[in-house]
Each structure stands twice: as C-alpha cells, then as structure tokens.
Amino acid sequence: MTPVYLIDVSCYRPPEEYKAPFHSVMALRGASWVQAGEKDRPAEENEFQKRVFDRAGLDPEGTFLPPAINPRFCGHTPDQSMTASNEECRLGLFGAMEGLLAKTGLVASDIDIIMREDTQSYHLGGMGCSNGVIAVNLVADLLRSPRHRNSNAVLLTIESTTPAYYIGHDRTRLVANCLFRMGSAAVLFSNKENWRSDNRAKYRLLFHQRVHIGSSDEAFRAIEYSPDPEGHNGIFLGKNVVTEASKALTKAMWKIGPRLLTWGQIAAYASNYVQRKVLRHKNVAPYQPMFYIPVQHFLIHAGGSKVLDGLGKALSLSDHLLQPSRDVLFDYGNISSSTTWYTMADVETTRGVKQGDKLLQIGMGSGIKCGVNVWQALRDVHDLHPAWAHKLTADQIAVLRKTKVPPPSPPYLAMLLLLLLALLAAAFTHLPQLRQWQRHFKSEL
C-alpha cells in the first residue's frame, strides 16, 4: 500500500488584540434586539452563560474572536454578514497556509491537491468538529490513487465563528457561544518518497477509522445547526452529547483496537470474554483496554471540559496524557475541526516526539461522527510552533530555533550491498592474479 506521510502542520495564532474577555462577550446582542428595544441580555441568561463558562475550561481572558463578533471592535452589536464571515475565513486560512509554506519551503505550485488550476479541490464544509480527523480518510484515498502518484496534498481546517454566533435566548444554543472560538490549521501530506529519504517527513499514517452513528435519533439530534422558535440560527448542543460521543468512540476503538493493542492485551481480552460470556462469571467486570501502553501521545478533540473528561475516562487516560488537549481548550477554546492539529503542535513544541512514538488522533462531531487516526513518528520531532511559543521561556525558544532536522539515518542495508558489490568488483579485477596463485599452490602441492 502506498504510504501516506504527514510532512508538517501550521496552526494560526490570531493577533493578540483579538483576545476577548468572556465578561465582554456576554454583553453582545443582535440587531434584532436593538429593534425590539432590548438593551442587554436578561440577568438570568448572563448567569447561565457564566456558569457554563466557569466549567468549560477556557481562559476567561485569553481566547480569540474575530473583529465582527469581538466587543473590542464591534461594540455590543455583532456583524454576522457574509462579508464579515468571509473576512474571518481569509484571516484564518491564509494565516495557516502562509505559515505552512514558510515552514516547508514550498510554493503554491508545489501543491498537487488543493491550489493549482489543474488541482483537484474538495470542499468539506459543514461536517462539524470531527472533520479535521475524518478528512484524513479522503486525503489517504487520494494519495493512494494511481492518478496521484508522487503528489503533495494540503488539508485546511477552520472554525468560522462569525456566522455561528447565536443572538437568541435559547439556552441549548447559548452554550456554543461559551465554547467556540477562532482558529485554523493547514497540514501538508505527501506520498513522495523523497520527503522520507531526506528525513523531512514527520509521521506515517498507520491506519485510520471512521464511524457514523447518525442512524440513531438520539445521536443525530445531539448536535445540530438550526433555528430556535424565534428564527435565530445557532448550534444546538444536547445534554446527551458526551453520552453519544462515547458510544461513537467505543465503536471506533473496537475496530481499531485489534490493530493497535499488544498481543498480551488481546489475550487478556479473550480470557475476559470467555469468563463473562462462555463461563458466565457474573463477578467479572468487562476488560478495559489500556491504549496508553502502545500509544505515547493522545490528540483528542477539545470540545469542552466535560467532553475531555468523558473521553479520558473511556480511554483510561491520565491527566498528563490529556493535558495537551486541555491546553488547547484553555488557550484557544473549541476550534472545531482544527483542535487536534493544535494539540499535535502543542506536543511537538512543549514535549517533543521520539522516533517510533505513536500518536492517537481522535475527532468527534455532529452526526455523531468519530474519526480515529494512528500516526507513527519517522524521526524525533521537537519543533517551535508560533501558536505555542507563548508557553516557552526565551531560552527554550532559542534552543528550538537552533534545532535542525537531523540528517537521515544511514541506509545500512544499502551500504552492505555496496560493500559486497565492491568486494566482487575487486575480486573480478584481480581474477587473473588469483588464477596464477591457484596454479602456483597446486604445483607446490
């Protein structure tokens, strides 16, 4: 099977002046409010939002909103026009893409899947928070197609908050205002072997899995973008989101587990299954796989504090393994399909990845959909991502800036073959002399 390499990722960090303290965000109101003579949100709505935000896991002073819905720029009335929405998309997508081209040294014409006139471009809008992970399925299919040999592909993800900001009074939709924030990522993939031979490819995609449980009404209606009774559009978040997301994750991990778990864990599961289902021992609890044994880094969708708590419990993850996802939630909020790529950038900047390490990437979103990707590091990775430079000291930043990609490991097998060929060549070169020595030894005997 054609290998799929992840070359690099770039995460957009908005300007510092786009930071929006939560107390000011609560004061936003829609134009329809002004027309109706309403000056502020009712006190009980503000109190509800404050309770949600206090438990959400976001920095009350540090997450980003675009000017159109940022009180520092728009006052108390957000601008949700198409022009304002497009401007946010341009800021995020162009910022992420410019960062990716700068990191990789490529130009637009080097990209085969997204940017040229003869390029195949795929729009994946509206697929929700899981899209950043699930879209890797499409990327892998394209790069493994005979039509796209020796190609580079770029995946762009963004959370467009401007059109999604909710100006109504329905509490199930107000929750989204407390969670979703501005962010975008650009990821370069390739099937070109020179990326690996030059030791520039970071990861290889080992396997991936996608699950959709939308046939269940409970799952399908847990998250949706729809109008409230007054006609105001917003993102509805049901109270059963965590429950349904856990169901989708369980299905995905059942499919990916046999390819990821150690043989010892698979044997332990088989033994547990026999005890519970065949021997019918009632006091035996279901086996809980320990994915942290074969996996060193977890990139989990930072949908909210409760989402991380639920997924962490389902996977038996420690606080240390969950911390990069919590960092994303705290510093950037729920940035939808971009969250797991920000988590990867956080890990690469603050911890580093060792050659051979496995990274488990999990995306959850409306549907309910769940995507799982497993990556393996092809080399040591310890990069400085501008999106996470604020977490490092000046000395740490200086060290990472001096760090260069290590040269490729010596191809020992190729060197051995060359040595054997050299010996054979030497033997043929001295063949007449060898025959003369052979006749001399025979005459002596």
KEMI-984132 format. One line per 8 residues: their letters; for each residue x, y, z of C-alpha. Coordinates in Angstrom, 1 decimal, decimal comma. Layout:
N
a = X:Y:Z  ...
END
This chain:
445
mtpvylid = 0,0:0,0:0,0  1,2:3,5:-0,9  2,5:5,2:2,3  0,9:8,5:3,4  3,3:10,9:5,1  2,5:13,9:7,3  5,1:16,4:6,4  4,2:19,3:8,7
vscyrppe = 1,4:21,3:10,3  0,9:25,0:10,8  -1,6:26,4:13,3  -2,8:30,0:13,0  -2,5:32,3:16,1  -4,7:35,3:15,8  -3,3:38,8:16,7  -3,2:39,5:20,4
eykapfhs = -5,7:42,3:20,1  -8,3:39,7:19,1  -8,4:38,3:22,7  -11,9:38,7:24,1  -12,5:38,6:27,8  -15,6:36,5:28,5  -17,4:39,2:30,5  -17,4:41,4:27,4
vmalrgas = -18,6:38,6:25,1  -21,7:38,1:27,3  -22,7:41,7:26,6  -23,1:41,1:22,8  -26,6:41,4:21,4  -28,1:41,2:18,0  -29,5:43,9:15,7  -33,0:42,5:16,3
wvqagekd = -32,6:43,2:20,0  -32,0:46,9:19,3  -35,0:47,0:17,0  -37,1:45,4:19,8  -35,8:47,9:22,4  -33,8:45,3:24,4  -30,6:46,8:25,8  -29,0:43,8:27,5
rpaeenef = -29,4:40,1:27,9  -31,6:39,2:30,9  -29,6:38,7:34,1  -30,6:35,0:34,3  -29,1:34,4:30,8  -25,8:36,0:31,7  -25,7:34,0:34,9  -26,4:30,8:32,9
qkrvfdra = -23,6:31,6:30,5  -21,2:32,4:33,3  -21,9:29,0:35,0  -21,3:27,2:31,7  -18,1:29,2:31,0  -16,7:28,6:34,5  -16,9:24,8:33,9  -15,9:25,0:30,2
gldpegtf = -12,1:25,0:30,7  -11,4:28,2:28,7  -9,1:31,1:29,7  -11,5:33,9:30,8  -9,1:36,5:29,3  -7,3:34,7:26,6  -9,3:33,1:23,8  -9,7:34,8:20,4
lppainpr = -12,7:36,1:18,5  -12,7:37,9:15,1  -13,5:41,6:14,9  -17,0:41,1:13,6  -18,1:39,5:16,9  -15,4:40,8:19,2  -16,7:43,6:21,5  -13,4:45,4:21,3
fcghtpdq = -14,1:46,1:17,7  -17,9:45,7:17,1  -19,1:47,2:20,4  -22,3:45,4:21,6  -23,7:44,5:18,2  -22,0:41,7:16,2  -21,8:41,8:12,4  -22,8:38,4:11,0
smtasnee = -22,8:39,4:7,4  -21,3:37,3:4,6  -18,6:39,9:4,1  -17,6:39,6:7,8  -17,7:35,8:7,7  -15,5:35,7:4,6  -13,0:38,0:6,3  -12,7:35,7:9,2
crlglfga = -12,1:32,8:6,9  -9,4:34,7:4,9  -7,6:35,6:8,1  -7,6:32,0:9,4  -7,0:30,1:6,2  -4,4:32,4:4,7  -2,6:32,7:8,0  -2,4:29,0:8,5
megllakt = -1,4:28,4:4,8  1,3:31,1:4,8  2,8:29,5:7,9  2,8:26,1:6,3  4,5:27,3:3,1  7,1:29,2:5,2  7,9:26,1:7,3  8,2:23,6:4,4
glvasdid = 9,8:26,0:1,9  7,2:25,1:-0,7  5,3:27,5:-3,1  1,7:27,2:-4,2  2,6:25,4:-7,4  4,2:22,6:-5,4  0,8:21,6:-4,1  -1,0:19,0:-6,2
iimredtq = -4,2:18,6:-4,3  -5,8:22,0:-3,4  -4,2:25,0:-5,1  -3,4:24,9:-8,8  -5,8:25,4:-11,7  -5,3:21,7:-12,6  -5,6:20,7:-9,0  -8,5:18,7:-7,5
syhlggmg = -10,1:20,6:-4,7  -12,6:19,2:-2,3  -14,9:21,3:0,0  -15,7:19,6:3,3  -17,6:22,4:4,9  -20,4:21,7:7,4  -19,1:18,3:8,6  -18,5:19,6:12,1
csngviav = -15,8:19,2:14,7  -14,7:15,7:13,6  -13,9:16,8:10,1  -10,2:17,6:10,8  -9,6:13,9:11,6  -12,2:12,3:9,2  -10,9:14,2:6,2  -7,6:12,3:6,5
nlvadllr = -9,6:9,3:5,1  -10,1:11,3:1,9  -6,5:12,5:1,8  -5,3:9,0:2,2  -7,6:7,7:-0,6  -6,4:10,4:-3,0  -2,7:9,9:-2,3  -3,1:6,1:-2,7
sprhrnsn = -4,9:6,5:-6,0  -2,8:5,7:-9,2  -3,9:9,1:-10,5  -2,0:10,9:-7,8  1,4:9,3:-7,7  4,2:11,5:-6,4  1,8:14,2:-5,1  1,5:16,7:-2,3
avllties = -1,8:17,4:-0,6  -2,9:20,1:1,8  -5,8:19,9:4,3  -7,2:23,2:5,6  -9,4:23,4:8,6  -11,2:26,3:10,3  -13,7:27,3:12,9  -15,8:30,1:11,4
ttpayyig = -17,4:31,7:14,5  -18,9:34,8:12,8  -21,9:33,2:11,2  -22,3:30,7:14,0  -22,6:33,3:16,8  -26,1:32,9:18,4  -28,0:36,1:19,2  -31,2:34,4:20,6
hdrtrlva = -32,3:33,3:24,1  -32,4:29,5:23,9  -30,0:28,1:26,5  -29,2:25,0:24,5  -27,8:27,3:21,8  -26,2:29,8:24,1  -23,7:27,1:25,3  -21,9:27,3:21,9
nclfrmgs = -21,2:31,0:22,5  -19,3:30,0:25,6  -17,1:27,3:23,8  -16,4:28,1:20,2  -13,5:30,4:19,2  -11,4:31,4:16,3  -8,7:29,1:14,8  -7,4:27,5:11,7
aavlfsnk = -4,8:24,9:10,7  -3,0:23,8:7,5  -1,5:20,3:7,1  0,8:19,0:4,4  0,6:15,4:3,3  2,5:13,5:0,6  3,3:10,2:-0,9  6,6:11,3:-2,3
enwrsdnr = 9,4:9,1:-1,0  12,0:12,0:-1,1  10,3:13,5:1,9  11,2:10,4:3,9  14,6:9,8:2,3  15,5:13,4:3,1  14,3:12,9:6,7  11,8:15,7:6,5
akyrllfh = 8,5:13,7:6,8  7,4:13,7:10,4  4,9:10,8:10,6  3,4:7,9:8,6  -0,3:7,1:8,7  -0,5:3,6:10,1  -4,3:3,2:9,9  -7,5:5,2:10,3
qrvhigss = -11,1:4,5:11,1  -14,4:6,4:10,7  -17,7:5,8:12,5  -21,1:7,4:11,9  -24,0:6,6:14,3  -26,5:9,0:12,8  -29,0:6,2:12,3  -29,8:6,7:16,0
deafraie = -32,2:9,7:16,5  -30,5:10,5:19,9  -27,1:10,7:18,2  -28,3:12,6:15,1  -30,1:15,3:17,1  -27,5:15,7:19,8  -25,7:18,4:17,8  -27,3:20,5:15,0
yspdpegh = -27,2:23,9:13,5  -30,8:25,1:13,4  -33,2:28,0:14,1  -34,7:28,5:17,5  -38,5:29,2:17,9  -37,8:32,8:17,2  -36,0:32,0:14,0  -32,4:32,8:15,2
ngiflgkn = -29,9:30,2:13,9  -27,5:28,6:16,4  -25,6:25,5:17,3  -27,9:23,2:19,4  -25,9:21,2:21,9  -28,0:18,5:23,7  -27,3:17,3:27,2  -26,6:13,8:25,7
vvteaska = -23,6:14,9:23,6  -21,0:13,3:25,9  -23,0:10,0:26,1  -23,5:9,8:22,3  -19,9:10,7:21,6  -18,7:8,0:23,9  -20,8:5,5:22,0  -19,3:6,5:18,7
ltkamwki = -15,8:6,4:20,2  -16,4:2,9:21,6  -17,4:1,7:18,1  -14,3:3,2:16,5  -11,9:1,8:19,1  -13,5:-1,7:18,8  -12,5:-1,6:15,1  -9,0:-0,1:15,6
gprlltwg = -8,1:-1,8:18,9  -7,1:-5,2:17,4  -4,6:-3,4:15,1  -3,2:-1,3:17,9  -3,2:-3,2:21,2  -0,4:-5,5:22,2  -0,8:-9,3:21,9  -0,8:-9,5:25,7
qiaayasn = -3,8:-7,2:25,9  -5,6:-9,1:23,1  -5,1:-12,3:25,1  -6,3:-10,7:28,3  -9,5:-9,5:26,5  -10,1:-13,0:25,1  -9,7:-14,5:28,6  -12,1:-11,9:30,0
yvqrkvlr = -14,6:-12,6:27,2  -14,6:-16,4:27,9  -15,1:-15,8:31,6  -18,0:-13,4:31,1  -19,8:-14,8:28,0  -18,9:-18,5:28,0  -18,5:-19,4:31,7  -20,9:-16,7:32,7
hknvapyq = -19,0:-15,5:35,7  -21,1:-12,6:37,0  -18,4:-11,1:39,2  -16,0:-10,4:36,3  -16,0:-6,8:35,0  -15,6:-6,1:31,3  -12,0:-5,8:30,2  -10,8:-2,2:29,9
pmfyipvq = -8,1:-1,9:27,2  -5,1:0,2:28,1  -4,4:2,2:25,0  -1,7:4,2:26,7  0,6:1,2:26,5  1,1:1,1:22,7  0,4:4,8:22,3  2,6:7,6:23,6
hflihagg = 0,6:10,7:22,7  -3,1:11,4:22,5  -4,6:14,2:20,3  -8,2:14,4:21,5  -10,8:16,9:20,3  -11,1:19,6:22,9  -14,8:20,1:22,6  -15,2:21,1:26,2
skvldglg = -14,1:20,1:29,6  -16,9:17,5:30,0  -16,1:16,0:26,6  -12,4:15,6:27,6  -13,4:14,2:31,0  -15,7:11,6:29,3  -13,3:10,6:26,6  -10,4:10,4:29,0
kalslsdh = -12,4:8,1:31,3  -13,4:5,9:28,4  -9,8:5,5:27,4  -8,4:5,4:31,0  -6,1:8,3:30,3  -4,0:10,1:32,9  -4,1:13,8:33,4  -0,6:14,0:31,9
llqpsrdv = -1,9:12,4:28,6  -4,9:14,7:28,5  -3,0:17,9:29,3  -2,2:18,9:25,7  -5,9:18,8:24,7  -6,8:20,8:27,8  -4,1:23,3:26,8  -5,8:23,8:23,5
lfdygnis = -9,2:24,3:25,2  -7,8:26,8:27,7  -5,7:28,9:25,3  -7,9:28,7:22,1  -11,3:27,2:23,1  -13,2:24,8:20,9  -11,8:25,5:17,5  -13,8:22,7:15,9
ssttwytm = -12,0:20,7:13,2  -8,7:22,3:14,0  -8,4:21,3:17,6  -6,4:18,0:17,2  -3,9:19,7:14,9  -3,3:22,4:17,6  -2,8:19,5:20,0  -0,2:18,0:17,8
advettrg = 1,6:21,3:17,6  1,4:21,7:21,4  3,0:18,2:21,8  5,8:18,9:19,3  6,6:22,3:20,9  6,4:21,6:24,7  7,2:17,9:24,9  8,7:16,6:21,7
vkqgdkll = 8,0:13,3:20,0  10,6:10,4:19,8  11,2:8,4:16,6  8,8:5,4:16,7  6,3:7,0:19,0  2,6:6,5:18,1  0,1:9,3:18,2  -3,6:8,6:18,5
qigmgsgi = -5,8:11,3:17,0  -9,5:11,4:17,9  -12,1:13,7:16,4  -15,7:13,9:17,5  -18,5:15,9:15,9  -22,1:16,2:14,8  -23,8:13,2:13,4  -22,5:11,8:15,7
kcgvnvwq = -19,3:11,1:13,8  -16,0:9,9:15,2  -12,7:9,7:13,4  -9,5:8,0:14,7  -6,1:8,2:13,0  -2,9:6,5:14,2  0,4:8,1:13,3  4,0:6,9:13,9
alrdvhdl = 6,9:9,2:14,1  9,6:8,7:11,5  12,1:10,8:13,4  12,5:12,8:16,5  10,2:15,9:16,3  10,7:18,9:18,6  9,5:22,0:16,7  8,8:25,5:17,6
hpawahkl = 5,2:26,3:16,6  4,3:30,0:16,8  0,9:29,1:18,2  2,6:27,7:21,3  5,7:29,9:21,6  4,0:31,7:24,5  4,3:28,6:26,7  8,1:28,6:26,4
tadqiavl = 10,9:30,6:28,0  13,2:32,7:25,9  16,0:30,2:26,4  13,7:27,3:25,2  12,7:29,3:22,2  16,3:30,0:21,3  17,2:26,3:21,6  14,3:25,2:19,3
rktkvppp = 15,2:27,8:16,7  18,7:26,4:16,5  17,4:22,8:16,3  17,7:21,5:12,8  16,1:18,4:11,2  18,7:15,6:11,8  20,2:14,0:8,7  18,7:10,8:7,5
sppylaml = 19,9:7,6:9,2  22,5:5,7:7,3  20,9:3,2:5,0  22,7:0,2:6,4  21,3:-2,4:4,1  22,2:-0,3:1,0  25,7:0,2:2,4  26,1:-3,5:3,0
lllllall = 25,1:-4,3:-0,6  27,5:-1,6:-1,9  30,3:-3,2:0,1  29,5:-6,7:-1,3  29,5:-5,3:-4,8  32,8:-3,5:-4,2  34,3:-6,8:-3,0  33,0:-8,7:-6,0
aaafthlp = 34,4:-6,0:-8,3  37,8:-6,2:-6,6  37,7:-10,0:-7,0  37,0:-9,8:-10,7  39,7:-7,2:-11,2  42,3:-9,4:-9,6  40,9:-12,6:-11,2  44,0:-13,3:-13,4
qlrqwqrh = 46,3:-12,9:-10,5  44,1:-15,2:-8,3  44,3:-17,9:-11,0  48,1:-17,6:-11,2  48,3:-18,0:-7,4  46,0:-21,1:-7,7  48,3:-22,8:-10,2  51,3:-21,9:-8,1
fksel = 49,8:-23,5:-5,0  48,8:-26,7:-7,0  52,4:-27,1:-8,3  53,8:-26,7:-4,7  51,4:-29,5:-3,5
END
